[in-house]
């Protein structure tokens, strides 16, 4: 019987695990991938406390977090996922069924299952993964004086384009429709940026890396064309990762943190969410 099962081993889940374990609670963290989305960050510069002259990857930060959690007694079940949560008959405890058919019983749960960014699933995508970004706030500074493309037409696409215009030599916004779904004020702001060009009614058909280590985008609009960029940003939404909780009738002991509950999708906000969820969970356990 665990005091808490933390579902998800990204920054939110690891922070929640740390606070609970350090508080003396019996906690286990279940995650498909140690570090979660931290592993997709090649270089982390906007996390407080990182030495400005020493670079650190997201994976290195994740390893530090896991080591810190382990020091205070957090147990881990890595490379596993939670299929289903059931509330026990006493309505005070929960049973979690994992993908390997094993089960965990606990008094509370913190769900930090995150989201999965949408991709295009087109030829060349997997070969160009090192050129794809899902966060302009995180990665725009790495493209200083370079040429990039933003794929999408909503508010996120406009936010990305606006952030990138500060750093990049040229920004192309590629959208499959003839009008944007973003707010008018955001569209006007991006239109005022002299280094942003809109490619409307345009579909990205495939990618490939050329001999200059740049990415060639094969476009389909009124005519077929190509576009050479240093990198590109997906702003085509996210899917929330879900767990079956259909057999839970009293959710007072279930808490949420991280990308699944926070729109900003930053490491620092995920950690803050994990801390808040852990403190709320501790209060619940002490009732």
C-alpha positions in Angstrom: 0.0 0.0 0.0 1.6 3.3 -1.2 0.7 6.7 0.2 0.8 7.9 -3.4 1.4 6.7 -6.9 2.8 9.4 -9.3 1.9 8.5 -12.9 4.5 10.1 -15.2 8.2 10.5 -14.8 8.7 13.9 -16.5 9.6 17.1 -14.6 6.1 17.4 -13.0 6.1 13.8 -11.8 9.7 13.9 -10.6 9.1 17.1 -8.6 5.9 15.7 -7.0 7.8 12.5 -6.1 10.6 14.5 -4.6 8.3 16.5 -2.3 6.4 13.5 -1.2 9.4 11.3 -0.5 11.2 14.1 1.3 8.1 14.5 3.4 8.4 10.9 4.5 5.6 9.5 2.4 5.8 6.1 0.7 5.7 7.0 -3.0 6.3 5.2 -6.2 6.7 6.9 -9.6 5.5 5.0 -12.7 6.8 6.2 -16.1 7.2 4.9 -19.6 10.4 6.9 -20.1 12.7 8.2 -17.3 12.5 12.0 -17.6 9.6 12.1 -20.0 9.7 15.0 -22.4 12.9 16.3 -20.8 14.7 13.7 -23.1 13.6 15.7 -26.2 15.5 18.8 -25.0 19.0 18.8 -26.5 20.1 22.0 -24.7 18.4 23.6 -21.7 19.1 27.3 -21.1 16.0 28.8 -19.5 15.7 26.7 -16.4 16.7 28.7 -13.3 20.0 27.8 -11.7 21.7 26.4 -14.8 25.2 27.9 -15.0 25.2 30.3 -17.9 28.5 29.0 -19.2 27.9 25.2 -18.7 25.3 23.7 -21.0 23.0 20.9 -19.8 20.6 18.7 -21.7 17.1 17.8 -20.6 18.3 14.2 -20.1 21.0 15.3 -17.8 18.5 17.4 -15.7 16.2 14.3 -15.6 19.0 12.1 -14.4 19.8 14.6 -11.6 16.1 14.7 -10.6 15.8 10.9 -10.5 19.0 10.7 -8.4 17.6 13.3 -6.0 14.2 11.5 -5.7 16.0 8.2 -5.1 18.1 9.7 -2.3 14.9 10.5 -0.4 13.3 7.1 -1.0 11.2 7.4 -4.1 10.6 4.0 -5.8 10.4 3.8 -9.6 8.7 1.6 -12.1 10.2 2.7 -15.4 9.2 1.6 -18.9 5.6 0.9 -17.7 2.3 2.7 -18.2 -1.0 2.8 -16.3 -3.9 1.3 -18.2 -6.7 1.7 -15.7 -7.4 3.2 -12.3 -10.2 1.6 -10.2 -11.5 2.9 -6.9 -11.7 0.2 -4.2 -15.0 -0.5 -2.4 -14.0 1.5 0.6 -13.7 4.6 -1.7 -10.5 5.6 0.1 -8.0 3.6 -1.9 -7.2 3.1 -5.5 -5.8 0.2 -7.6 -3.8 0.9 -10.7 -3.4 -1.7 -13.4 -0.2 -1.4 -15.4 0.5 -2.5 -19.0 2.3 -5.6 -17.8 -0.8 -6.7 -15.8 0.8 -5.9 -12.4 -1.2 -3.8 -10.0 -0.4 -1.1 -7.4 -2.6 0.0 -4.5 -2.5 3.4 -3.0 -4.2 6.1 -1.0 -3.7 8.9 -3.6 -2.6 9.5 -7.1 -0.9 12.3 -8.9 -1.4 12.2 -12.7 1.4 13.8 -14.7 0.8 11.9 -17.9 1.5 14.9 -20.2 0.5 15.4 -23.8 1.8 14.2 -27.1 2.4 16.8 -29.8 0.7 16.2 -33.1 2.9 15.4 -36.1 2.2 15.3 -39.9 3.3 11.7 -40.4 4.8 12.4 -43.8 7.9 11.0 -45.6 11.2 12.2 -44.2 9.8 13.2 -40.8 11.6 10.6 -38.8 14.9 11.4 -40.6 14.5 15.1 -39.7 13.6 14.8 -36.1 16.7 16.7 -35.0 15.4 19.7 -37.0 11.8 19.6 -35.6 10.8 21.7 -32.5 7.5 22.0 -30.7 8.4 25.0 -28.6 9.5 28.4 -29.9 10.0 29.8 -26.3 12.5 27.0 -25.7 14.3 26.8 -29.0 14.0 30.2 -30.8 17.5 31.4 -29.6 19.2 28.4 -31.3 18.0 29.8 -34.7 19.6 33.2 -34.4 20.0 34.7 -37.9 18.7 31.5 -39.5 15.7 30.6 -41.7 12.9 28.6 -40.2 9.3 27.5 -40.9 6.3 27.3 -38.7 3.6 24.9 -39.6 0.1 25.7 -38.3 -2.6 28.4 -38.3 -3.8 28.8 -34.8 -2.7 30.9 -31.8 0.3 28.8 -31.1 1.5 29.3 -34.7 1.2 33.0 -34.3 3.0 33.0 -30.9 5.8 30.9 -32.4 6.2 33.2 -35.4 6.3 36.3 -33.2 9.0 34.8 -30.9 11.0 33.5 -33.8 10.9 36.8 -35.7 13.0 38.4 -32.9 15.9 35.9 -33.5 15.6 34.6 -37.1 16.6 36.0 -40.4 13.4 34.8 -42.0 10.3 33.0 -40.8 7.8 31.2 -43.0 4.3 30.4 -41.7 2.9 27.5 -43.6 -0.9 27.0 -43.4 -3.1 24.6 -45.3 -6.2 26.8 -45.3 -6.8 30.3 -46.9 -7.5 31.9 -43.5 -6.1 31.5 -40.0 -7.9 30.2 -36.8 -5.8 32.5 -34.6 -7.1 35.6 -32.9 -7.2 38.7 -35.2 -4.9 40.7 -32.9 -2.3 38.0 -32.9 -2.4 37.7 -36.7 -2.0 41.5 -37.1 1.0 41.4 -34.8 2.7 38.8 -36.9 1.8 40.5 -40.1 3.7 43.6 -38.8 6.9 41.6 -38.6 8.9 42.4 -41.7 10.8 39.1 -41.7 7.7 36.8 -41.6 6.1 35.5 -44.8 2.8 33.6 -45.0 2.4 30.7 -47.3 -1.4 30.1 -47.4 -3.2 27.1 -48.9 0.0 25.2 -48.7 0.7 21.7 -47.6 4.0 20.2 -46.6 4.2 16.9 -48.5 7.6 15.6 -47.4 11.0 16.6 -46.0 14.6 15.6 -46.7 18.0 16.8 -45.6 20.2 18.2 -48.4 23.9 18.3 -48.7 24.1 21.6 -46.8 22.6 19.9 -43.7 19.5 22.0 -44.1 15.9 20.7 -44.5 14.2 20.8 -47.9 10.4 21.1 -47.5 8.4 19.8 -50.5 5.3 22.0 -50.7 2.1 21.6 -52.6 -0.1 24.7 -53.3 -1.2 26.0 -56.6 2.1 24.8 -57.9 4.6 22.4 -56.4 7.7 24.1 -54.9 10.5 23.6 -52.4 11.6 25.6 -49.4 15.0 25.3 -47.7 15.2 26.0 -44.0 17.5 25.5 -41.0 14.7 24.1 -38.9 11.0 24.0 -38.5 8.4 24.2 -35.8 5.2 22.2 -35.4 2.2 24.2 -34.1 -0.5 21.8 -34.9 -1.8 21.0 -31.4 -1.4 18.3 -28.8 -3.2 15.1 -27.8 -3.8 14.8 -24.1 -2.5 11.4 -22.7 -5.4 9.7 -20.9 -5.9 7.0 -18.3 -9.2 5.0 -18.0 -10.8 6.3 -14.7 -14.3 5.2 -15.6 -14.4 3.1 -12.4 -13.5 6.0 -10.1 -16.5 7.6 -8.4 -14.7 9.9 -5.8 -11.8 11.8 -7.2 -10.8 13.7 -4.1 -7.6 11.7 -3.9 -6.5 12.2 -7.5 -4.5 15.2 -8.5 -3.1 16.5 -11.9 0.1 18.3 -12.8 2.3 19.2 -15.7 1.4 19.5 -19.4 -1.9 17.6 -19.0 -3.2 20.5 -16.9 -0.9 23.5 -17.8 -1.1 25.3 -21.2 2.4 26.7 -21.1 4.3 23.4 -21.4 7.6 24.6 -19.9 9.9 22.6 -17.7 9.6 25.3 -14.9 5.8 25.4 -15.0 5.7 21.6 -14.9 7.9 21.5 -11.9 5.7 24.2 -10.2 2.6 22.1 -10.9 4.3 19.0 -9.5 5.1 20.9 -6.3 1.6 22.2 -5.9 0.1 18.8 -6.6 2.3 17.2 -4.0 1.5 19.8 -1.3 -2.2 19.4 -2.0 -1.8 15.6 -1.9 0.0 15.8 1.5 -2.8 17.9 2.8 -5.3 15.3 1.6 -3.3 12.4 3.2 -3.3 14.2 6.5 -7.0 14.7 6.7 
